[in-house]
């Protein structure tokens, strides 16, 4: 399940970050954290009123601020919303639409700009 490597920021996640992680570096719109127990590295999106904040586990700290987490974000959107029984309305798409939406996770994210 993807959601173990990526989370929407909420009060629970903020408390976990505060108690279980050390801030390593800030760069651009991100902060790099390291888990105190397993030493894994995570990237935290700095607050922006036009974006949803994400906390994502990194595969490596090499170029950490440029890590492409788009696929993880799309999967998180799918897990968060869930799938309906309806087919996506995007032309030639055969995937199921997200709950309470007429588009699949890919088209909702890439074409409509839906993040949560």
Buried (B, 14 or more C-beta within 10 A) or exposed (E): EBEEBBBBBEEEBEEEBEEBBEEEEEEEEBBBBBBEEEEBBBBBBEEEEEEBBBBBBBEEBEEBBEBEBEEBBBBBBBBBBEBBEBEBEBEEBEBBBBEEBBBBBBBBBEEEEBBE
